[in-house]
């Protein structure tokens, strides 16, 4: 990674540190109960975090892998379980964006993510 901490920009609409903080406030209780907090999923939708790798034409950020990974590391500090759910979706969107093997499904997947 290059640049100072202040030069690094989040790919999410809200600050990823804020998202991590929200998740952390629910993580201990959720981990004890063995469940994923619904609030974390709501945060994923409202923050538009999952739009990071989505093409700009579909309302995303066309974020580079390095930016997405950096933001994932931050949110994982709040809740590893919720970050894993986000990572699975981000990976699918990124692969669909970059690999022609999914060309026939790419637009449909991107539209589903863009709609939340």
C-alpha positions in Angstrom: 0.0 0.0 0.0 1.2 3.5 -0.7 0.4 6.9 0.8 -0.3 8.0 4.3 -3.3 7.0 6.3 -5.0 10.3 5.6 -4.5 9.8 1.8 -6.3 6.4 1.9 -9.9 6.6 1.0 -12.7 4.3 1.9 -14.7 2.7 -0.9 -17.9 2.7 1.1 -20.4 5.6 1.3 -19.9 5.7 5.1 -16.6 5.6 6.9 -15.6 1.9 7.3 -14.3 2.7 10.8 -17.9 3.7 11.7 -19.2 0.5 10.2 -16.7 -1.5 12.1 -17.7 0.3 15.3 -21.4 -0.4 14.8 -20.6 -4.1 14.2 -18.3 -4.3 17.2 -21.1 -3.1 19.4 -23.2 -6.2 18.5 -20.4 -8.8 17.9 -19.9 -10.2 21.4 -23.6 -10.8 22.0 -24.1 -12.3 18.5 -21.1 -14.5 18.8 -22.3 -15.9 22.1 -25.7 -16.6 20.6 -24.2 -18.0 17.4 -26.0 -15.7 15.1 -25.3 -12.9 12.6 -26.9 -9.6 13.8 -29.6 -8.4 11.5 -28.3 -4.9 12.2 -25.0 -5.8 10.5 -26.9 -6.9 7.4 -28.9 -3.7 7.4 -25.7 -1.7 7.8 -24.2 -3.5 4.7 -27.2 -2.4 2.7 -27.5 1.2 3.9 -23.7 1.9 3.8 -23.6 0.6 0.2 -20.3 -1.1 1.2 -21.0 -4.0 -1.2 -21.1 -1.6 -4.2 -17.3 -1.1 -3.9 -16.3 -3.4 -6.8 -19.5 -2.8 -8.8 -18.9 -0.9 -12.1 -19.6 2.8 -11.9 -22.2 2.4 -14.7 -24.3 0.4 -12.2 -23.8 2.8 -9.2 -20.7 1.2 -7.8 -17.2 2.5 -7.2 -15.2 0.2 -9.6 -12.8 -0.1 -6.6 -9.5 -1.8 -7.0 -8.8 -5.0 -5.1 -6.4 -3.3 -2.8 -9.0 -0.8 -1.6 -11.6 -3.5 -1.1 -9.2 -5.6 0.9 -8.1 -2.6 3.0 -11.8 -1.8 3.9 -12.4 -5.5 4.6 -9.6 -5.5 7.1 -11.1 -2.5 8.9 -14.7 -3.9 9.2 -13.3 -7.4 10.2 -12.0 -5.7 13.3 -15.6 -5.0 14.3 -17.1 -8.4 13.4 -15.2 -11.2 11.6 -18.5 -13.0 10.9 -20.1 -10.0 9.3 -16.9 -9.2 7.3 -16.9 -12.8 6.0 -20.5 -12.4 4.7 -19.4 -9.2 3.0 -16.3 -10.8 1.6 -18.3 -13.6 0.0 -20.5 -11.1 -1.8 -17.6 -8.8 -2.7 -15.7 -11.7 -4.2 -18.7 -12.7 -6.3 -19.2 -9.2 -7.6 -15.5 -8.7 -8.3 -15.2 -12.0 -10.1 -18.3 -11.3 -12.2 -16.8 -7.9 -13.0 -13.4 -9.2 -14.1 -14.0 -12.7 -15.5 -15.7 -13.4 -18.8 -16.6 -16.9 -17.6 -19.7 -15.3 -16.0 -20.5 -13.0 -18.8 -24.1 -14.3 -19.2 -24.8 -13.8 -15.4 -22.7 -10.7 -14.7 -25.3 -8.0 -15.4 -27.9 -9.8 -13.4 -25.6 -10.2 -10.4 -24.6 -6.6 -10.6 -28.2 -5.4 -10.8 -29.1 -7.5 -7.7 -26.2 -6.0 -5.7 -27.0 -2.5 -6.8 -30.6 -2.9 -5.7 -29.5 -4.1 -2.2 
